[in-house]
Amino acid sequence: MVPALIRLGYFIHVTPSKKLLVKIAGKRPPRIGTRVVTSSGEIIGKVVDIIGPIAAPYAVVKPLRDELRIAPYEEIYLKPSRRGRR
């Protein structure tokens, strides 16, 4: 059984340090290290930091590759881990 993708938010832009800035759409920010994917399931990278105000946070994502084809305001999702909660 394939787990459903969880909506993270939408891509804003690439930072000068080549990381992706994502506006978080949900109420709870993701955990650091969570994998980030496109709507087609392609792995983009992983969450390395959460920044901004508590009411409107942003996720900083370290990409796996230098050349990513992501349009501004494209929806970004989290890939749930296969491990169960303890």
PDB file of N, CA, C and O in Angstrom:
ATOM      1  N   MET A   1       0.839  -1.178   0.000  1.00  0.00           N
ATOM      2  CA  MET A   1       0.000   0.000   0.000  1.00  0.00           C
ATOM      3  C   MET A   1       0.891   1.251   0.000  1.00  0.00           C
ATOM      4  O   MET A   1       1.789   1.376   0.833  1.00  0.00           O
ATOM      5  N   VAL A   2       0.642   2.164  -0.928  1.00  0.00           N
ATOM      6  CA  VAL A   2       1.428   3.388  -1.048  1.00  0.00           C
ATOM      7  C   VAL A   2       0.786   4.475  -0.189  1.00  0.00           C
ATOM      8  O   VAL A   2      -0.403   4.754  -0.339  1.00  0.00           O
ATOM      9  N   PRO A   3       1.560   5.096   0.713  1.00  0.00           N
ATOM     10  CA  PRO A   3       0.971   6.153   1.543  1.00  0.00           C
ATOM     11  C   PRO A   3       0.659   7.393   0.709  1.00  0.00           C
ATOM     12  O   PRO A   3       1.365   7.688  -0.255  1.00  0.00           O
ATOM     13  N   ALA A   4      -0.380   8.107   1.073  1.00  0.00           N
ATOM     14  CA  ALA A   4      -0.773   9.323   0.367  1.00  0.00           C
ATOM     15  C   ALA A   4       0.219  10.441   0.672  1.00  0.00           C
ATOM     16  O   ALA A   4       0.830  10.476   1.740  1.00  0.00           O
ATOM     17  N   LEU A   5       0.366  11.354  -0.288  1.00  0.00           N
ATOM     18  CA  LEU A   5       1.247  12.502  -0.083  1.00  0.00           C
ATOM     19  C   LEU A   5       0.552  13.522   0.807  1.00  0.00           C
ATOM     20  O   LEU A   5      -0.672  13.652   0.783  1.00  0.00           O
ATOM     21  N   ILE A   6       1.339  14.238   1.584  1.00  0.00           N
ATOM     22  CA  ILE A   6       0.822  15.265   2.486  1.00  0.00           C
ATOM     23  C   ILE A   6       1.242  16.622   1.939  1.00  0.00           C
ATOM     24  O   ILE A   6       2.424  16.842   1.673  1.00  0.00           O
ATOM     25  N   ARG A   7       0.300  17.524   1.770  1.00  0.00           N
ATOM     26  CA  ARG A   7       0.594  18.843   1.207  1.00  0.00           C
ATOM     27  C   ARG A   7       1.454  19.648   2.180  1.00  0.00           C
ATOM     28  O   ARG A   7       1.091  19.829   3.342  1.00  0.00           O
ATOM     29  N   LEU A   8       2.601  20.128   1.688  1.00  0.00           N
ATOM     30  CA  LEU A   8       3.478  20.983   2.484  1.00  0.00           C
ATOM     31  C   LEU A   8       3.144  22.443   2.240  1.00  0.00           C
ATOM     32  O   LEU A   8       2.969  23.204   3.192  1.00  0.00           O
ATOM     33  N   GLY A   9       3.053  22.841   0.989  1.00  0.00           N
ATOM     34  CA  GLY A   9       2.795  24.235   0.650  1.00  0.00           C
ATOM     35  C   GLY A   9       3.169  24.485  -0.793  1.00  0.00           C
ATOM     36  O   GLY A   9       2.987  23.617  -1.647  1.00  0.00           O
ATOM     37  N   TYR A  10       3.696  25.677  -1.071  1.00  0.00           N
ATOM     38  CA  TYR A  10       4.066  25.988  -2.446  1.00  0.00           C
ATOM     39  C   TYR A  10       5.446  26.636  -2.508  1.00  0.00           C
ATOM     40  O   TYR A  10       5.849  27.385  -1.618  1.00  0.00           O
ATOM     41  N   PHE A  11       6.152  26.320  -3.592  1.00  0.00           N
ATOM     42  CA  PHE A  11       7.506  26.796  -3.834  1.00  0.00           C
ATOM     43  C   PHE A  11       7.490  28.287  -4.100  1.00  0.00           C
ATOM     44  O   PHE A  11       6.678  28.762  -4.894  1.00  0.00           O
ATOM     45  N   ILE A  12       8.384  29.048  -3.440  1.00  0.00           N
ATOM     46  CA  ILE A  12       8.481  30.492  -3.626  1.00  0.00           C
ATOM     47  C   ILE A  12       9.654  30.828  -4.545  1.00  0.00           C
ATOM     48  O   ILE A  12       9.452  31.367  -5.633  1.00  0.00           O
ATOM     49  N   HIS A  13      10.888  30.511  -4.115  1.00  0.00           N
ATOM     50  CA  HIS A  13      12.066  30.795  -4.936  1.00  0.00           C
ATOM     51  C   HIS A  13      13.286  30.051  -4.427  1.00  0.00           C
ATOM     52  O   HIS A  13      13.246  29.392  -3.388  1.00  0.00           O
ATOM     53  N   VAL A  14      14.387  30.170  -5.192  1.00  0.00           N
ATOM     54  CA  VAL A  14      15.669  29.579  -4.804  1.00  0.00           C
ATOM     55  C   VAL A  14      16.479  30.651  -4.093  1.00  0.00           C
ATOM     56  O   VAL A  14      16.594  31.772  -4.588  1.00  0.00           O
ATOM     57  N   THR A  15      17.041  30.318  -2.935  1.00  0.00           N
ATOM     58  CA  THR A  15      17.838  31.267  -2.160  1.00  0.00           C
ATOM     59  C   THR A  15      19.230  31.393  -2.776  1.00  0.00           C
ATOM     60  O   THR A  15      19.604  30.569  -3.610  1.00  0.00           O
ATOM     61  N   PRO A  16      20.010  32.415  -2.380  1.00  0.00           N
ATOM     62  CA  PRO A  16      21.386  32.545  -2.886  1.00  0.00           C
ATOM     63  C   PRO A  16      22.272  31.336  -2.559  1.00  0.00           C
ATOM     64  O   PRO A  16      23.247  31.074  -3.264  1.00  0.00           O
ATOM     65  N   SER A  17      21.938  30.605  -1.501  1.00  0.00           N
ATOM     66  CA  SER A  17      22.709  29.408  -1.144  1.00  0.00           C
ATOM     67  C   SER A  17      22.179  28.148  -1.828  1.00  0.00           C
ATOM     68  O   SER A  17      22.517  27.034  -1.428  1.00  0.00           O
ATOM     69  N   LYS A  18      21.344  28.324  -2.865  1.00  0.00           N
ATOM     70  CA  LYS A  18      20.803  27.230  -3.697  1.00  0.00           C
ATOM     71  C   LYS A  18      19.826  26.316  -2.964  1.00  0.00           C
ATOM     72  O   LYS A  18      19.661  25.156  -3.340  1.00  0.00           O
ATOM     73  N   LYS A  19      19.187  26.826  -1.935  1.00  0.00           N
ATOM     74  CA  LYS A  19      18.148  26.064  -1.243  1.00  0.00           C
ATOM     75  C   LYS A  19      16.786  26.577  -1.708  1.00  0.00           C
ATOM     76  O   LYS A  19      16.679  27.696  -2.209  1.00  0.00           O
ATOM     77  N   LEU A  20      15.762  25.769  -1.544  1.00  0.00           N
ATOM     78  CA  LEU A  20      14.418  26.126  -1.977  1.00  0.00           C
ATOM     79  C   LEU A  20      13.625  26.670  -0.798  1.00  0.00           C
ATOM     80  O   LEU A  20      13.683  26.114   0.299  1.00  0.00           O
ATOM     81  N   LEU A  21      12.892  27.743  -1.013  1.00  0.00           N
ATOM     82  CA  LEU A  21      12.047  28.323   0.019  1.00  0.00           C
ATOM     83  C   LEU A  21      10.605  27.944  -0.293  1.00  0.00           C
ATOM     84  O   LEU A  21      10.108  28.209  -1.387  1.00  0.00           O
ATOM     85  N   VAL A  22       9.934  27.319   0.680  1.00  0.00           N
ATOM     86  CA  VAL A  22       8.573  26.830   0.500  1.00  0.00           C
ATOM     87  C   VAL A  22       7.673  27.446   1.561  1.00  0.00           C
ATOM     88  O   VAL A  22       7.955  27.331   2.754  1.00  0.00           O
ATOM     89  N   LYS A  23       6.602  28.094   1.145  1.00  0.00           N
ATOM     90  CA  LYS A  23       5.604  28.657   2.069  1.00  0.00           C
ATOM     91  C   LYS A  23       4.757  27.510   2.582  1.00  0.00           C
ATOM     92  O   LYS A  23       4.108  26.816   1.799  1.00  0.00           O
ATOM     93  N   ILE A  24       4.759  27.304   3.888  1.00  0.00           N
ATOM     94  CA  ILE A  24       4.019  26.195   4.486  1.00  0.00           C
ATOM     95  C   ILE A  24       2.529  26.542   4.533  1.00  0.00           C
ATOM     96  O   ILE A  24       2.143  27.602   5.025  1.00  0.00           O
ATOM     97  N   ALA A  25       1.700  25.634   4.015  1.00  0.00           N
ATOM     98  CA  ALA A  25       0.267  25.879   3.929  1.00  0.00           C
ATOM     99  C   ALA A  25      -0.505  25.311   5.125  1.00  0.00           C
ATOM    100  O   ALA A  25      -1.574  25.822   5.461  1.00  0.00           O
ATOM    101  N   GLY A  26       0.014  24.271   5.769  1.00  0.00           N
ATOM    102  CA  GLY A  26      -0.695  23.640   6.878  1.00  0.00           C
ATOM    103  C   GLY A  26      -0.471  24.350   8.194  1.00  0.00           C
ATOM    104  O   GLY A  26       0.262  25.337   8.269  1.00  0.00           O
ATOM    105  N   LYS A  27      -1.108  23.840   9.224  1.00  0.00           N
ATOM    106  CA  LYS A  27      -0.987  24.440  10.554  1.00  0.00           C
ATOM    107  C   LYS A  27       0.256  23.962  11.286  1.00  0.00           C
ATOM    108  O   LYS A  27       0.776  24.669  12.150  1.00  0.00           O
ATOM    109  N   ARG A  28       0.743  22.763  10.950  1.00  0.00           N
ATOM    110  CA  ARG A  28       1.907  22.215  11.634  1.00  0.00           C
ATOM    111  C   ARG A  28       3.077  22.114  10.666  1.00  0.00           C
ATOM    112  O   ARG A  28       2.932  21.541   9.586  1.00  0.00           O
ATOM    113  N   PRO A  29       4.227  22.658  11.030  1.00  0.00           N
ATOM    114  CA  PRO A  29       5.394  22.533  10.148  1.00  0.00           C
ATOM    115  C   PRO A  29       5.912  21.095  10.149  1.00  0.00           C
ATOM    116  O   PRO A  29       5.682  20.355  11.105  1.00  0.00           O
ATOM    117  N   PRO A  30       6.607  20.696   9.088  1.00  0.00           N
ATOM    118  CA  PRO A  30       7.145  19.334   9.019  1.00  0.00           C
ATOM    119  C   PRO A  30       8.372  19.173   9.904  1.00  0.00           C
ATOM    120  O   PRO A  30       8.954  20.155  10.364  1.00  0.00           O
ATOM    121  N   ARG A  31       8.753  17.943  10.134  1.00  0.00           N
ATOM    122  CA  ARG A  31       9.970  17.661  10.881  1.00  0.00           C
ATOM    123  C   ARG A  31      11.181  17.895   9.996  1.00  0.00           C
ATOM    124  O   ARG A  31      11.114  17.720   8.779  1.00  0.00           O
ATOM    125  N   ILE A  32      12.274  18.287  10.603  1.00  0.00           N
ATOM    126  CA  ILE A  32      13.533  18.437   9.887  1.00  0.00           C
ATOM    127  C   ILE A  32      13.946  17.051   9.375  1.00  0.00           C
ATOM    128  O   ILE A  32      13.882  16.066  10.111  1.00  0.00           O
ATOM    129  N   GLY A  33      14.364  16.989   8.121  1.00  0.00           N
ATOM    130  CA  GLY A  33      14.788  15.721   7.526  1.00  0.00           C
ATOM    131  C   GLY A  33      13.713  15.024   6.713  1.00  0.00           C
ATOM    132  O   GLY A  33      13.992  14.016   6.064  1.00  0.00           O
ATOM    133  N   THR A  34      12.488  15.540   6.732  1.00  0.00           N
ATOM    134  CA  THR A  34      11.398  14.938   5.972  1.00  0.00           C
ATOM    135  C   THR A  34      11.641  15.136   4.482  1.00  0.00           C
ATOM    136  O   THR A  34      12.052  16.214   4.053  1.00  0.00           O
ATOM    137  N   ARG A  35      11.388  14.094   3.695  1.00  0.00           N
ATOM    138  CA  ARG A  35      11.562  14.182   2.247  1.00  0.00           C
ATOM    139  C   ARG A  35      10.446  15.013   1.619  1.00  0.00           C
ATOM    140  O   ARG A  35       9.293  14.966   2.048  1.00  0.00           O
ATOM    141  N   VAL A  36      10.823  15.773   0.594  1.00  0.00           N
ATOM    142  CA  VAL A  36       9.894  16.651  -0.106  1.00  0.00           C
ATOM    143  C   VAL A  36       9.800  16.175  -1.554  1.00  0.00           C
ATOM    144  O   VAL A  36      10.817  15.888  -2.185  1.00  0.00           O
ATOM    145  N   VAL A  37       8.565  16.092  -2.082  1.00  0.00           N
ATOM    146  CA  VAL A  37       8.337  15.584  -3.432  1.00  0.00           C
ATOM    147  C   VAL A  37       7.404  16.498  -4.220  1.00  0.00           C
ATOM    148  O   VAL A  37       6.733  17.359  -3.650  1.00  0.00           O
ATOM    149  N   THR A  38       7.370  16.300  -5.540  1.00  0.00           N
ATOM    150  CA  THR A  38       6.413  17.006  -6.395  1.00  0.00           C
ATOM    151  C   THR A  38       5.103  16.233  -6.396  1.00  0.00           C
ATOM    152  O   THR A  38       5.003  15.171  -5.781  1.00  0.00           O
ATOM    153  N   SER A  39       4.106  16.760  -7.082  1.00  0.00           N
ATOM    154  CA  SER A  39       2.811  16.072  -7.149  1.00  0.00           C
ATOM    155  C   SER A  39       2.915  14.741  -7.881  1.00  0.00           C
ATOM    156  O   SER A  39       2.086  13.856  -7.667  1.00  0.00           O
ATOM    157  N   SER A  40       3.922  14.583  -8.743  1.00  0.00           N
ATOM    158  CA  SER A  40       4.112  13.321  -9.462  1.00  0.00           C
ATOM    159  C   SER A  40       4.904  12.304  -8.634  1.00  0.00           C
ATOM    160  O   SER A  40       5.066  11.159  -9.055  1.00  0.00           O
ATOM    161  N   GLY A  41       5.394  12.712  -7.467  1.00  0.00           N
ATOM    162  CA  GLY A  41       6.124  11.809  -6.588  1.00  0.00           C
ATOM    163  C   GLY A  41       7.630  11.866  -6.741  1.00  0.00           C
ATOM    164  O   GLY A  41       8.339  11.102  -6.085  1.00  0.00           O
ATOM    165  N   GLU A  42       8.147  12.757  -7.596  1.00  0.00           N
ATOM    166  CA  GLU A  42       9.585  12.907  -7.784  1.00  0.00           C
ATOM    167  C   GLU A  42      10.192  13.561  -6.542  1.00  0.00           C
ATOM    168  O   GLU A  42       9.737  14.622  -6.113  1.00  0.00           O
ATOM    169  N   ILE A  43      11.216  12.934  -5.967  1.00  0.00           N
ATOM    170  CA  ILE A  43      11.840  13.470  -4.760  1.00  0.00           C
ATOM    171  C   ILE A  43      12.666  14.695  -5.122  1.00  0.00           C
ATOM    172  O   ILE A  43      13.529  14.638  -5.998  1.00  0.00           O
ATOM    173  N   ILE A  44      12.394  15.808  -4.438  1.00  0.00           N
ATOM    174  CA  ILE A  44      13.094  17.064  -4.667  1.00  0.00           C
ATOM    175  C   ILE A  44      14.278  17.187  -3.723  1.00  0.00           C
ATOM    176  O   ILE A  44      15.385  17.521  -4.147  1.00  0.00           O
ATOM    177  N   GLY A  45      14.046  16.919  -2.450  1.00  0.00           N
ATOM    178  CA  GLY A  45      15.093  17.086  -1.439  1.00  0.00           C
ATOM    179  C   GLY A  45      14.535  16.800  -0.071  1.00  0.00           C
ATOM    180  O   GLY A  45      13.601  16.013   0.085  1.00  0.00           O
ATOM    181  N   LYS A  46      15.130  17.464   0.952  1.00  0.00           N
ATOM    182  CA  LYS A  46      14.627  17.266   2.307  1.00  0.00           C
ATOM    183  C   LYS A  46      14.615  18.589   3.058  1.00  0.00           C
ATOM    184  O   LYS A  46      15.376  19.505   2.747  1.00  0.00           O
ATOM    185  N   VAL A  47      13.739  18.672   4.051  1.00  0.00           N
ATOM    186  CA  VAL A  47      13.592  19.879   4.870  1.00  0.00           C
ATOM    187  C   VAL A  47      14.812  19.991   5.781  1.00  0.00           C
ATOM    188  O   VAL A  47      15.153  19.050   6.497  1.00  0.00           O
ATOM    189  N   VAL A  48      15.473  21.168   5.743  1.00  0.00           N
ATOM    190  CA  VAL A  48      16.650  21.379   6.591  1.00  0.00           C
ATOM    191  C   VAL A  48      16.425  22.457   7.645  1.00  0.00           C
ATOM    192  O   VAL A  48      17.191  22.550   8.604  1.00  0.00           O
ATOM    193  N   ASP A  49      15.378  23.277   7.481  1.00  0.00           N
ATOM    194  CA  ASP A  49      15.120  24.335   8.461  1.00  0.00           C
ATOM    195  C   ASP A  49      13.700  24.858   8.301  1.00  0.00           C
ATOM    196  O   ASP A  49      13.102  24.750   7.231  1.00  0.00           O
ATOM    197  N   ILE A  50      13.173  25.422   9.372  1.00  0.00           N
ATOM    198  CA  ILE A  50      11.883  26.117   9.375  1.00  0.00           C
ATOM    199  C   ILE A  50      12.193  27.541   9.828  1.00  0.00           C
ATOM    200  O   ILE A  50      12.801  27.747  10.879  1.00  0.00           O
ATOM    201  N   ILE A  51      11.770  28.526   9.026  1.00  0.00           N
ATOM    202  CA  ILE A  51      12.071  29.920   9.342  1.00  0.00           C
ATOM    203  C   ILE A  51      10.809  30.766   9.292  1.00  0.00           C
ATOM    204  O   ILE A  51       9.764  30.304   8.834  1.00  0.00           O
ATOM    205  N   GLY A  52      10.905  32.000   9.760  1.00  0.00           N
ATOM    206  CA  GLY A  52       9.795  32.938   9.687  1.00  0.00           C
ATOM    207  C   GLY A  52       8.966  32.954  10.955  1.00  0.00           C
ATOM    208  O   GLY A  52       9.282  32.265  11.925  1.00  0.00           O
ATOM    209  N   PRO A  53       7.899  33.745  10.943  1.00  0.00           N
ATOM    210  CA  PRO A  53       7.048  33.844  12.132  1.00  0.00           C
ATOM    211  C   PRO A  53       6.240  32.565  12.355  1.00  0.00           C
ATOM    212  O   PRO A  53       5.998  31.800  11.422  1.00  0.00           O
ATOM    213  N   ILE A  54       5.836  32.349  13.575  1.00  0.00           N
ATOM    214  CA  ILE A  54       5.073  31.154  13.926  1.00  0.00           C
ATOM    215  C   ILE A  54       3.758  31.092  13.159  1.00  0.00           C
ATOM    216  O   ILE A  54       3.323  30.009  12.768  1.00  0.00           O
ATOM    217  N   ALA A  55       3.130  32.220  12.942  1.00  0.00           N
ATOM    218  CA  ALA A  55       1.842  32.253  12.250  1.00  0.00           C
ATOM    219  C   ALA A  55       1.954  31.997  10.750  1.00  0.00           C
ATOM    220  O   ALA A  55       0.973  31.590  10.129  1.00  0.00           O
ATOM    221  N   ALA A  56       3.123  32.225  10.152  1.00  0.00           N
ATOM    222  CA  ALA A  56       3.308  32.057   8.707  1.00  0.00           C
ATOM    223  C   ALA A  56       4.720  31.553   8.410  1.00  0.00           C
ATOM    224  O   ALA A  56       5.544  32.301   7.884  1.00  0.00           O
ATOM    225  N   PRO A  57       5.007  30.278   8.745  1.00  0.00           N
ATOM    226  CA  PRO A  57       6.374  29.775   8.581  1.00  0.00           C
ATOM    227  C   PRO A  57       6.710  29.376   7.143  1.00  0.00           C
ATOM    228  O   PRO A  57       5.832  29.185   6.302  1.00  0.00           O
ATOM    229  N   TYR A  58       8.015  29.258   6.898  1.00  0.00           N
ATOM    230  CA  TYR A  58       8.549  28.796   5.620  1.00  0.00           C
ATOM    231  C   TYR A  58       9.460  27.612   5.894  1.00  0.00           C
ATOM    232  O   TYR A  58      10.102  27.543   6.942  1.00  0.00           O
ATOM    233  N   ALA A  59       9.515  26.676   4.947  1.00  0.00           N
ATOM    234  CA  ALA A  59      10.434  25.544   5.037  1.00  0.00           C
ATOM    235  C   ALA A  59      11.596  25.801   4.092  1.00  0.00           C
ATOM    236  O   ALA A  59      11.400  26.255   2.964  1.00  0.00           O
ATOM    237  N   VAL A  60      12.797  25.512   4.552  1.00  0.00           N
ATOM    238  CA  VAL A  60      13.983  25.594   3.717  1.00  0.00           C
ATOM    239  C   VAL A  60      14.313  24.156   3.323  1.00  0.00           C
ATOM    240  O   VAL A  60      14.501  23.292   4.180  1.00  0.00           O
ATOM    241  N   VAL A  61      14.378  23.914   2.007  1.00  0.00           N
ATOM    242  CA  VAL A  61      14.579  22.559   1.482  1.00  0.00           C
ATOM    243  C   VAL A  61      15.913  22.496   0.753  1.00  0.00           C
ATOM    244  O   VAL A  61      16.190  23.315  -0.123  1.00  0.00           O
ATOM    245  N   LYS A  62      16.736  21.517   1.120  1.00  0.00           N
ATOM    246  CA  LYS A  62      18.002  21.294   0.422  1.00  0.00           C
ATOM    247  C   LYS A  62      17.720  20.342  -0.733  1.00  0.00           C
ATOM    248  O   LYS A  62      17.330  19.196  -0.506  1.00  0.00           O
ATOM    249  N   PRO A  63      17.914  20.805  -1.983  1.00  0.00           N
ATOM    250  CA  PRO A  63      17.614  19.945  -3.134  1.00  0.00           C
ATOM    251  C   PRO A  63      18.635  18.826  -3.301  1.00  0.00           C
ATOM    252  O   PRO A  63      19.789  18.959  -2.893  1.00  0.00           O
ATOM    253  N   LEU A  64      18.197  17.720  -3.905  1.00  0.00           N
ATOM    254  CA  LEU A  64      19.091  16.602  -4.173  1.00  0.00           C
ATOM    255  C   LEU A  64      19.956  16.858  -5.404  1.00  0.00           C
ATOM    256  O   LEU A  64      21.091  16.391  -5.489  1.00  0.00           O
ATOM    257  N   ARG A  65      19.397  17.612  -6.360  1.00  0.00           N
ATOM    258  CA  ARG A  65      20.114  17.907  -7.606  1.00  0.00           C
ATOM    259  C   ARG A  65      20.192  19.416  -7.800  1.00  0.00           C
ATOM    260  O   ARG A  65      19.386  20.172  -7.259  1.00  0.00           O
ATOM    261  N   ASP A  66      21.184  19.838  -8.588  1.00  0.00           N
ATOM    262  CA  ASP A  66      21.324  21.260  -8.888  1.00  0.00           C
ATOM    263  C   ASP A  66      20.255  21.748  -9.860  1.00  0.00           C
ATOM    264  O   ASP A  66      19.783  22.879  -9.747  1.00  0.00           O
ATOM    265  N   GLU A  67      19.879  20.919 -10.794  1.00  0.00           N
ATOM    266  CA  GLU A  67      18.918  21.331 -11.817  1.00  0.00           C
ATOM    267  C   GLU A  67      17.547  20.738 -11.531  1.00  0.00           C
ATOM    268  O   GLU A  67      17.296  19.563 -11.799  1.00  0.00           O
ATOM    269  N   LEU A  68      16.681  21.551 -10.994  1.00  0.00           N
ATOM    270  CA  LEU A  68      15.300  21.140 -10.731  1.00  0.00           C
ATOM    271  C   LEU A  68      14.375  21.959 -11.610  1.00  0.00           C
ATOM    272  O   LEU A  68      14.617  23.140 -11.861  1.00  0.00           O
ATOM    273  N   ARG A  69      13.335  21.333 -12.064  1.00  0.00           N
ATOM    274  CA  ARG A  69      12.346  22.039 -12.885  1.00  0.00           C
ATOM    275  C   ARG A  69      11.086  22.230 -12.051  1.00  0.00           C
ATOM    276  O   ARG A  69      10.154  21.426 -12.097  1.00  0.00           O
ATOM    277  N   ILE A  70      11.087  23.317 -11.289  1.00  0.00           N
ATOM    278  CA  ILE A  70       9.946  23.646 -10.433  1.00  0.00           C
ATOM    279  C   ILE A  70       9.509  25.062 -10.776  1.00  0.00           C
ATOM    280  O   ILE A  70      10.319  25.988 -10.806  1.00  0.00           O
ATOM    281  N   ALA A  71       8.236  25.213 -11.029  1.00  0.00           N
ATOM    282  CA  ALA A  71       7.692  26.535 -11.347  1.00  0.00           C
ATOM    283  C   ALA A  71       7.351  27.272 -10.055  1.00  0.00           C
ATOM    284  O   ALA A  71       6.991  26.640  -9.062  1.00  0.00           O
ATOM    285  N   PRO A  72       7.460  28.607 -10.058  1.00  0.00           N
ATOM    286  CA  PRO A  72       7.022  29.359  -8.873  1.00  0.00           C
ATOM    287  C   PRO A  72       5.561  29.048  -8.542  1.00  0.00           C
ATOM    288  O   PRO A  72       4.718  28.949  -9.435  1.00  0.00           O
ATOM    289  N   TYR A  73       5.281  28.899  -7.282  1.00  0.00           N
ATOM    290  CA  TYR A  73       3.963  28.599  -6.735  1.00  0.00           C
ATOM    291  C   TYR A  73       3.465  27.196  -7.076  1.00  0.00           C
ATOM    292  O   TYR A  73       2.268  26.923  -6.996  1.00  0.00           O
ATOM    293  N   GLU A  74       4.376  26.316  -7.454  1.00  0.00           N
ATOM    294  CA  GLU A  74       4.007  24.919  -7.678  1.00  0.00           C
ATOM    295  C   GLU A  74       3.796  24.242  -6.327  1.00  0.00           C
ATOM    296  O   GLU A  74       4.548  24.489  -5.385  1.00  0.00           O
ATOM    297  N   GLU A  75       2.788  23.398  -6.230  1.00  0.00           N
ATOM    298  CA  GLU A  75       2.505  22.683  -4.987  1.00  0.00           C
ATOM    299  C   GLU A  75       3.624  21.695  -4.677  1.00  0.00           C
ATOM    300  O   GLU A  75       4.118  21.000  -5.565  1.00  0.00           O
ATOM    301  N   ILE A  76       4.015  21.641  -3.410  1.00  0.00           N
ATOM    302  CA  ILE A  76       5.063  20.750  -2.923  1.00  0.00           C
ATOM    303  C   ILE A  76       4.453  19.879  -1.828  1.00  0.00           C
ATOM    304  O   ILE A  76       3.625  20.344  -1.044  1.00  0.00           O
ATOM    305  N   TYR A  77       4.867  18.612  -1.779  1.00  0.00           N
ATOM    306  CA  TYR A  77       4.291  17.660  -0.841  1.00  0.00           C
ATOM    307  C   TYR A  77       5.366  16.990   0.008  1.00  0.00           C
ATOM    308  O   TYR A  77       6.548  17.009  -0.336  1.00  0.00           O
ATOM    309  N   LEU A  78       4.940  16.401   1.113  1.00  0.00           N
ATOM    310  CA  LEU A  78       5.818  15.617   1.978  1.00  0.00           C
ATOM    311  C   LEU A  78       5.598  14.149   1.672  1.00  0.00           C
ATOM    312  O   LEU A  78       4.478  13.718   1.398  1.00  0.00           O
ATOM    313  N   LYS A  79       6.675  13.393   1.721  1.00  0.00           N
ATOM    314  CA  LYS A  79       6.572  11.951   1.535  1.00  0.00           C
ATOM    315  C   LYS A  79       6.623  11.321   2.914  1.00  0.00           C
ATOM    316  O   LYS A  79       7.660  11.372   3.575  1.00  0.00           O
ATOM    317  N   PRO A  80       5.518  10.724   3.363  1.00  0.00           N
ATOM    318  CA  PRO A  80       5.510  10.137   4.712  1.00  0.00           C
ATOM    319  C   PRO A  80       6.512   8.996   4.815  1.00  0.00           C
ATOM    320  O   PRO A  80       6.733   8.245   3.865  1.00  0.00           O
ATOM    321  N   SER A  81       7.106   8.889   5.985  1.00  0.00           N
ATOM    322  CA  SER A  81       8.066   7.800   6.200  1.00  0.00           C
ATOM    323  C   SER A  81       7.322   6.484   6.326  1.00  0.00           C
ATOM    324  O   SER A  81       6.133   6.454   6.642  1.00  0.00           O
ATOM    325  N   ARG A  82       8.029   5.410   6.076  1.00  0.00           N
ATOM    326  CA  ARG A  82       7.411   4.077   6.154  1.00  0.00           C
ATOM    327  C   ARG A  82       7.358   3.562   7.581  1.00  0.00           C
ATOM    328  O   ARG A  82       6.612   2.632   7.885  1.00  0.00           O
ATOM    329  N   ARG A  83       8.152   4.168   8.457  1.00  0.00           N
ATOM    330  CA  ARG A  83       8.162   3.728   9.851  1.00  0.00           C
ATOM    331  C   ARG A  83       6.898   4.170  10.561  1.00  0.00           C
ATOM    332  O   ARG A  83       6.352   5.232  10.262  1.00  0.00           O
ATOM    333  N   GLY A  84       6.435   3.372  11.487  1.00  0.00           N
ATOM    334  CA  GLY A  84       5.277   3.737  12.282  1.00  0.00           C
ATOM    335  C   GLY A  84       5.679   4.633  13.441  1.00  0.00           C
ATOM    336  O   GLY A  84       6.859   4.745  13.770  1.00  0.00           O
ATOM    337  N   ARG A  85       4.723   5.249  14.036  1.00  0.00           N
ATOM    338  CA  ARG A  85       5.000   6.086  15.222  1.00  0.00           C
ATOM    339  C   ARG A  85       5.262   5.206  16.411  1.00  0.00           C
ATOM    340  O   ARG A  85       4.729   4.103  16.530  1.00  0.00           O
ATOM    341  N   ARG A  86       6.091   5.715  17.283  1.00  0.00           N
ATOM    342  CA  ARG A  86       6.420   4.937  18.496  1.00  0.00           C
ATOM    343  C   ARG A  86       5.753   5.535  19.687  1.00  0.00           C
ATOM    344  O   ARG A  86       5.904   5.028  20.799  1.00  0.00           O
TER     345      ARG A  86
END
